[in-house]
Amino acid sequence: MRYNHLIKNILLAIILFSSALFGQQIKITLKVDAAETPKHILHTSESIESTGGHMTLYYPRWIPGYHDPTGPVVDMAGLFIKADGKTIPWRRDPVVMNAIHCDIPEGIKTIDVNFDFILPPEIPGPTNAAASTAKLLILEWNHVLLYPEEIRPDSINVSTEITLPDGWKYFTALRTAKKIADKIFFNPVSLTQLIDSPILTGEYARQIDITPPSGVPHFLDLVSDGPAALAMNGEKITDYKHLVTEANALFGTHHYNHYDFLCILSDNVYHQGLEHHQSSDDRMPERTYVDDNLFKDNASLLSHEFTHSWNGKFRRPLGLATGDFSSPMKGNLLWVYEGLTQYLGKVLAGRSGLFTPEEYKDDLANVAAFMEHRPSLTWRPLQDATDEAQLLYYTRSDYDSWRGSVDFYNEGELIWLEADATIRQITNNKKSIDDFCKIFHGGNNNGPQVIPYDFENVISTLNKVANYDWKDFFVKKLNSLNPHTLLGGIEKSGWKLVYKEVPNEMQSVNEEVSESINLFYSIGFMVDFDGKIEDVLTGSPAANAGLAPGMNIIAVNSRKFSKEIIHEAIKTTKTDSSSIEFIVANGDFYSIINVNYHGGEKYPYLVRDVSKPDILDSIISPLTYKREK
């Protein structure tokens, strides 16, 4: 059975990713004029090989890493298609809006395509990954091109050039062929590799070499809205050097020829991360590297996206390995793709020094408490969250705890921690999830490639590391409706989740950075610094009294709302038998709501269970250097 399964996956990989050996191959020349980025507009022109006849040009929609149809075709404007200087009529597909149909006269060897891409002038949501300001740009090639849908992206060879604003520097995983005046030309690559290789450019830029001894090149590429944000100190640079060596030690190999962390530091872009084979697109607040709280709040972003080079880009679930940018993706294995990456990214942050051991444990306590109190887990199993991922990325924050969202990140982290602790227990610490990674993500050091997998591949590899009923383990986790089962990894690791009256360090950091107050574990709601209730836990004292998301707290116990006043009011409930009085605005209506709660403030911590070995500290111990105490 395992032999037949292996043959099946080899055949699938050949079908998905080797069409270039047998199918039609074409060339595209792509020119992008980004000189008017400060005016929020890009100009693109393409020369596309054609054999004449009907052609469907496709605007990329399903981009690897996003897990959903994000291609912002609505921001494409001024589309003209020409052949021999004559305009070719076109029509958008009435169902698939990213498809453009046209008929090319016979004998035409190439067509010319021109359009503009409109950059959002304000911070966009995650549905539009475009990011630019007057001083910087992250150019995602899928925003500025059309390609023949009938041709596999691996079979399309693209030569690119770009014109940047005067004086701007640039960073990318692409290799520069030449520069002529203000134009930059890159070596030709496949369309697949091009879309996997964004360009980061800006006026204020700094490149930091974090290449390990005798290793392939690794760089931190920083671009910001101002020069002060680029002042990363030597200690952080050392930690990022450790990240490179620790990741390569964890996986035992790498699948890139060089690697660039493309870091945007700006308060004027949507903050997120996106993985690529040979780079990562990391967007953080402007002062992340000069403000301790901002750095702590973003400490695991780069380690998460770097982990994806192995887990997500090299090894990719079959449902996400479509081989093109038009076929819908299936997210049923995102608990591996994102969940395992969330776990390993946090572990690598701990091993490299980006997290101190205490910060790692505080962060883990926050994740565990958040999930333990998440009522959506009583009706939505983890498998359903992965199946519906393409919609859940964009749900609102109100009643998020009841509706549920992309919980496979946090749930996945806790489940893979338990898997790691289980391996260590049953092998007397001779094996760990590190051994799984070396087998599953291993091989030779080489350039980018994709090896698809399915559920059975994950289970069979785990059994090579430690013989256990892994299928039953994961099936139960994927279908459980009991949030408390997520604490198994913490408990097996020799720790317990408890609640204390003062916030842990990472909780305090998150409160200041997010400007919101997490009171889920006491009265049962989250509120921002202006008094707007962001979410309320169903069944909590707050919900039972009538508080709801979207309401604005005007006063608490007759005093004007502030973060200090709300903290003090909840703290005194432990000794005061009175209810907490809230004056709230619900749209145009005002009311008084009394909440009967007497438990004081509660915040999560991990404490040692001395009856069990401390596995957690072993998990985050560095592999390549000795941590200074």
N, C-alpha and C positions, 0 to 999 in steps of 0.2 A: 504494500500500500504506500509506504513512504517513497519507494523507488518510483512508482507511477506518479505520485504527487510531485516529485522533483522534476520528472520529465515534463509534466504539464506546465510547471512554472518556467522551465527553460524555453519551451515553445512559445509561451505567452511573451516572454522577454524578447525573443527573436521577432515575433510579429509586431510588438509595440515599438521597438527601438532600432530595428535594422532595416527599415523600409528603404533607407537611403541606398542600400546595396542593390536593390532590385527595381525601385520605383523611379518615376520621372524626377529629375533634378533641375532646378532653375536657379537663376541669379537675380538678386535685387541690389540696386544701388540706392542707398538711403542717405539723404542730406537733411540735417536738422539745423535750423538757424535759431539759436537760443539767445541771441543778442538782446532781444526785447523782453527777457524774463522779468525785469522790473515793471514792465507794463502788463504782466500776467498773460503773455501769449507766446507760443512757439510756432514756427513756420516749418513745415516739412514737405519734402519733395522726394518722390521715388521714381526709379526706372525699373520696371518689372518685365522680365522676359515673358513672351506670349507666343502661342502658336495659332492665335485666331480662334474665332468661334465664341460660344457662350463662356463667360467667366464669372465666378463668384468671388469677390474680394471680401475678406473677413477682417473685422476689427477685433483683436484679441479680447476675449471675455472671461474665460476661465484660466486664471493665472496661477501656476503652482505656488503654494504657500498661503494663498488666500482662502482656499477651500470653498469658494462661492463665486458667483458671477459678478465680478467687480468692474470689468472693462468699461470705463466711463465714456461710452460712445456719444452721449449727449453733449460732451465738451468738444466734439469735433465740428469744425465749421469751415465753410468755404471749400467744399470738396469739388474738384474738377479732375476729370479723367480725359486724357488726350492720346491720340495716336497720329503720328506724322503731322503734328501741329493742329489736328482737327479734334474738336470736342466730341467725346463719346457720351451719348445719353446713358444714364444709370437709374436704377430704381432700388429702393430699400426693400428687403424682404418684409412682407406684412406680418410675419410671425416671428422670425428670428431677426430682430432689429439691428444686430451687428453685422448682418450680411448685406452686401451691395452687389446687385446683379447688373451685368452689362454684356453687350455683344460686340466683339472685336472683329473688324474686317479681316478676311483671310489674307495671309501674306504678311501681316504685321508681326514684326519680331519683338518689339517692345512697346509698352504703354507707359505714359507718364501720369503720375498721380500726385496731386498737390492738395493740401489742406492745412488748416491751422488747428492747434490744440489750445483751448482756453484754460489757463491755470486759475484755480479759485483764488480770488483776492482776499478771502478770509479763511480762517482755519476750517478745513473740510472735515467731515466725519469720515469714518473708516470705509465708507462705500466708495470714496474717491481717494486713491492713494497718492495723488499728485501733491507735491510739497514744494513750495517756493516762497521766497520773500524778495524784497528789493535787493538783498545781498547774497542770496544762495538759491540753489536748485538741486533737487534730486530728480534726474531724468530717468524715467522708466520707459524703455523703448517701446513697450506695448501700447503706450499712449500716442505714439507718433508714427504709426505705420498700419498699412493694410497688407494682407498677403493672400495669395490664391488658396482658397479653402480646399481645393482638390489635391493640393500638394502637402505632404507631411512636412512639418517644420524642420525636422532633421535633414530633409532633402533640399532645403532652401538655403543657398549660400548668400550672405549679406555683406556687402562692403559699405562701411559707414563713414560719414564725416560730420563734424559738428562745428558750429561757430558759436563762441562764447562771448559774453559781455567783456569789454576791454578790461584786462588786468585780472580776470578771474582765474584761479587755479582749479585743477580738476583731478579726481581720483576715480579709478575704476579697475575692475578685474580684467577688462579688455587690454590688449597690448597695442601701444601706439605704433603705427607704421611710419608716420612722418607728420611734420607740422609745416604749413606754409602760411606765413603771415598770421592771420587770426583764425585759420582753419586747422582742425586736428583730424587726421585720418587714422582709422584703426585697421588692424589686420582683419581680413575677412573671417567670419565665423558662421556657423549655422544659425538659423533663426531661433532655434531652441536656446543656444548658448547666448545669443544676443539679448534676448528677453531676460535671461538669467544674470545679466551683467549690467546693472544700472550705473549711471555716472553721477557722482557727487561733485558739485562745483560751487565756488563762491569767492567772494572778495577776501574774506578773512579765513585763512586756512593754515593748517599745520599737519605735517606728517611725522609720525613717531615710529621708528623702526623697533619692532619687538620680535625680530627673527631670533629663534634659538640657535645656539652653536650647532653648526653643520646641518641646519634645517633649511627648508624652503622659505622664501621671503614671506613675512607677516608684517602688516602695517596697521597702525591706528591712524585713520584719516579723519581729521576734525575740521568741520566747517561751521562757522557761527555767524550770527548777525553783528558781532562786535569782537574786537581782539582780546578783551579781558577774559572771555570764556575759554580761551585756548590754553590757559596756564595750568595744565595738568602737572602735578608734582611728581617727583621721582619715585615715591612710595607707590603711587597708583600705577605708574609705568611698570614697576617691578611686579606688581600683582598681575598685570595683563601679560607680562612675559611668562609668569607662572601659569596663567590660564592656557597659553599655547602648549607648554610642555606637559601640563597635567591632562589636557584633552588628548594629546597624542599618546600619552602613557595609558590613559583609560581605554582607548580604542585600539592601540597597538599599531595604527597605520593612519593614513589620511587619503582622501580622494580629491585632491586639488593640487595644482601646480604652484600656487601661491595664494595668499589670502589677504583680503583687505576688509577691515572693519570700517564701513562708511558711516561716520557718526555726524548727524545733524544736531547742533546745539542751538535751539531756538524756542522761544515762547510763542511763536507765530505759525507753527505747524502742528498737525495732529501727531501726538506722541505714540509711537508703535515700533515694532520691529518686524522685519521680513527677511527670511532666510534665502540664501543663494548658495550654489556649490562653492564658489571661490570668493565670496564676499557676503556681507550682511548689511542691511539697510536699517540703521539704528537711530531713532529719532527721540531726543530727550530735551528737557528744559534747558534753557541757555546756560545756566550757572551750575549744571550738574557736576562739573569737575572742579569747581571752586567753592561749592557749598556742601558741607558734610551731610546735611539731611537729604538734599536732592540726590547726592551720590548713593547714600544708603538705600534710598527708595528705588533706585535704578540699578543697584549693584549686580543683579543677575541677568539683566537684559542681554548684554553681549555674550555671556556664557550660554544663555538659552539659544540665541540665534547661531552661535558657533557650533553648538551641539547638533543643530539641524543639518550641518554639512554632511554628517554621517547619518543621522536619524531623521529622514524626511527627504533629503536630496539624493543621497546615495541609495539607501534602503527606503523604499516608498511603497505604501499599500497599493495593491492592484487597483482599487477604486479611485485612487488619486493619480495613478500613472497612466493617463490617457494618451500621452504622446502628441497632443495638439492643444489648441487654445479655444476650441469650440465645443468639445464634448463635455457634457455635465460630469462632475466628479461625485463620487460616493465617499462619505466620510465615516463609514462604519468602523474603521480602525484608527480613528483619531485619538483614542485613548492610548495607542502606542505612539503614533506620530507626534502628538502634542503632549500627552500625559507623561510618557517616558522622557521626552525632552525637558519637560518642566522639572521632573525629578533630577535628571542628570545635570541640567543647567544650574540648579540650586546647589547640588553636591560639588560641582566644579567651582562655583563661586566660593564655597566653603574651603575647598582644598587649595585654591589659588590665593586666598587672602582677601578677595573682594568682599566676602562676609567674614567677620570674626566668628569663632565657634558660638559665641553667645548670640550674635545677630542671626546666625543660621537657625538656632533653636527658637529664638523669639519669632522669627518669620514662620517657622514650621508650626509653632503653637498658634499663631494667628490664622494660618490656613486651616489647621485642624478644627479650631473653634468655629470658624466661619462655616465650614462644611457641616459640622455636627449640629449647628443651629439652622440649617437650611431646609425649610419645610418642603421645598420642591422635590427633595430627594425621597419624600414619602409617597410620591405618585409618579415621578419621572425617573425611570432607571437610567443608569449611565449610558446604556446602549442607545436609548432613544435620543439622548442629548447629542451623541455622535451622528446618529442618522439624520437629525434635523439641523446639523451645524450650519449649513448654508443660510438658514434663516435666523438662527439664534445669535449670530454675531451682531445683529443690528436691532435687538430688542431694546425697549426703553428701560430706564432704571427703576421706574415705579413698579412695585410688587415683583421686582426681579427675584427676590428670595422665594416667592411662591410660584412664579411662572417658570423659573429656571433659565439658565443661559448656557454658555460654553463651559460647563462644569468639568469637562474632561481634562482641563488643565489641572485644577486643584485636586479633583478626585483621582486623576491619574497619578499625580505626585504621591499621594498617600498610599495608593494601591501598589505602586512600584517600590515604595519604601518597604511595604510589607513583604513584597516578593524578594527584595534584597535581604531583609532580615531573616526571612525563611531559609533562603539559600545558605546564609552564614550559620544559622542554627543547625541545619541538618548535615552540614559538612564540617562542623566544628571549626568554623572560620577559615577553612581551607579554600573555599570558593565564595564568589559574590557576584553581584550583577556585573562587575567589571569583566568577569570571564564570559558572561553572555555577550557583552558588547564586543569583545575581541573576536568571538565567533561570528556573530550576527552582522557586525559592521566591518569585519576585517577584510583580509586580502592583501594585495600588493599596494604599495604607494603608487598612485596613478592619478590621472586627471579625472575630470567629471564623467560620471556615468550613472545610470539608474538600474538598480536591481530590485524588481518588485517582490512583494511578499504577501502572504495571506495569514489568517489566524493559525493555521496548522504549522506554518513555518516558525512562528513565534513559539508555539508550544513545543515543537520538536527540538528547537535550539535550547530552550530552557531545560529540557530533559537531558540534553547532553552535558549540561553543567551540574544538575542535581536531579536525581530521579524522584519525582513527586507528581501528584495528580494535578498538574498545572491547568489542565483543561477545566476541571471542576472548580479550581481556585478562581480562575478568571470568569467563567460562566456565572458563578454565584455573585461575584463582584459586579459584573455587567448588568445583572438583573435584580440586584438587591434594592429593597425599598426601606432600608434601615440605615440612616446616616451614622449611627454609632459604630457600625462595623468598620468604618474608615479609620478608626483609632488603632487597629490591630498592629500596624507597622511601628507606631510609636511605642506601644506596650511591649512588643517583641524586642524592641531595641533597648529596653531597660529604662524607659521613661514613662511618665504619666502626665496627662493634661489636667491642670488644675486652674482655679480662678482666684485672683487676688484683687485687692481694692485699688491698686494703682496700675496704670498702663505699663506694659513692658516697653523696652526702648524702641523697638520697631513699630509698635502701635503708636507711640508718641510721634515718631517720625512721620508715619503715614497721615496722622491727623493734621500735622502742620503743613505737609506738602499738598494733600488733597483738599485742605480747608473744609473738612467734614469730620463729624464726631460719631464714632461707632459705639452705640449703646445697645447693640443687639443682645448682649449677654446679661443685661440687667433689665431695663424697662422695655427694650425690644424694638428700637428704631435707630435709623441713621439720619442725621440732620447736618446740613452745611452751616458754615459760620454765620450766614445771614438768617438762619432760622427756617429754611425750607426743608421739609421732611422729604428725604430721598427714597426711603423704603421703610416698611414696617413689617415685622414678623407676624404672620398669622398665628393667632393663639397666644400672643404675648400680652402682658398687662396693657401696653400702649394700644394694641389693636382692639382688645376687649373693651377698652374705655371709649373708643371711637376715633382715635388718631389714624390718619391715613396719608399715604404719599401724596405730595402736591400741596398739602396744607402748609401754611407759614405760621410759625410760632411767634407771636407778638410779645408775650410776656410769660414768665414762669413765677408762680407764687407772688404775683402782683409786681414783679420787677421786669424791666425791659430785657428781652432775650439777649444773651451773649454766651459764648462757650464757657466762660467762668461761672455764670449764673446757673446754666444747666448742669454742669458738673457738681456744683455745690448742692443743688437741689436734690440730686440723686444720691449724693454721698450722705446727706442728713436723713434719708429715709430709714436708715438702719436704727436710728434712735428716736425718730419722730413718727408717731402713729398716724399723722395726718396724711391725706392724699396729696399728690402733687397737682397744683392747679395750673392749667395751660389756657391762655387766651390765644385762640388761633383764628387765622383768616383762611376761609375756604372759598376762593374766588372772591366774589363781592360780599360774602356773608361772614359774620363773626360769631364765635361761640366760645363758651367756657367748657373745658373738658377736664374732669378730675380723674387722675390715674391712681389706682390703688396698688401701690408697690412699696415694699419695705425691705428690700434686700441689699441696698447700698450699691456701690459701683463694683463691676466684675470685669476682669480682664484676664486673658489666657496666659499661662506660663507652662513650660515643661519642667518637671522636677524628677530627680532620679528615683527609680525604683531599685533599691539596693539589693533586692532579692534576685535580680537578674543581671547578667553581664551588660556592660555599657557598649552596645553595638553602634550606637549613633556616633560617638566620637571616633570610632574606627572608620565609619563610612566617610567622614569628611577629613580624615587624616591625609596629608599630601603624599603623593607617590614619588615625586622627583626632587624634593628638597626638604630640609628640616625647618619646621615653623618655629620662629622665635617666640618665646613665651613673654 
